[in-house]
Amino acid sequence: MSCSVWRKLHKNNLKHLNLGTTPFKQFEVPTSYVDKLRRSSVLEAEKSMFPNAPLRVDTHFKDQFELRPEHFQELMENVVPGTAKTRF
């Protein structure tokens, strides 16, 4: 089973594109990876107390995380090949 992880791209990552909207990246990842993010993530209000933790950024929707730079390698290792999509 796979789950989707959405990662909002920041404008500084889009310098080469001149877009009026910010795209989202959607990836399929193993459920075990999402479970790990759920256990280790903290609310944005707690980010200064847990500077290396992934953030839960939109509590109105399930599994909305902001990953910090140190999490990208692990994310890329868990992306199911061929499942990445960009949405606007």
N, C-alpha and C positions, 0 to 999 in steps of 0.2 A: 504494500500500500504506500502511496506517496501523498504528500501534502504540498501545498503551495506556500512559498515564502515570498513576500513582496518587499522590495527594497527600494525606497524612494531615492533617486539619484539627485545629489546636490548640484546646484548650478556650477560649482567649481569643477565638477567632473564633466561638464558639458561645454567647456570653452570652445571646442571645435564645432559645435552645433549652434545655430541661431534659431532656437525654438521659443515660441511664446508660452508653451506649457512644459511642465516637467514630466518626463516619462517615468514609468514604473517598470521594474524588471520582475518577471515572474519566473520562478524555477520550480521544478519538481525535485523534491528531496525525500529521503527516507523518513518515515514517521519517527524513527529513533532520534534523528537529528532535531526535528521540531520539538520532540519531548525534551531534549536537552536544553534547547532555547527557552522553553516554557519554565523549566526548573531554574535556570541560571539568570534569566532576565529580571530587570528591575524597572520600576516606574521612572519616568523622566525626572520626577521630583527627588528621586533617590540617587541620581547619577553621580553627584559629587561624593557620596558615601561609598559608591562602588564604581570607581573610574574605569574598570576593565570589563564590566558586565554589559551584555547586550541590553538594549532598552525596549520596553513595551511602549510603543508610541501612540497607538490609537486604541484605547480600551473599549471603544464602541464596536470594534470588529475583532474577531478572533485572530490570533497569530500575526499581528502587525509588529515587526521588530525593526529597530534601527541597529545595524551592526557597525561596530567600530572597526577601524582599520586592521586591528590585530585579529579580527574574526574572519576576514575575507578568505584567507587560505583554507581554513576549515570548511567554509561555505563552498568554495570551488571544488573541494574534494568530495563534497556530498551532493553536488548537482547531478541529477540524472542526465546523462548525455542526450542531446537533441531536444530538451524540453524548455530551453530558455525562450521567453517571449518578451517583447517590449510593448507596453500599453500606454496610451496617453489619456 
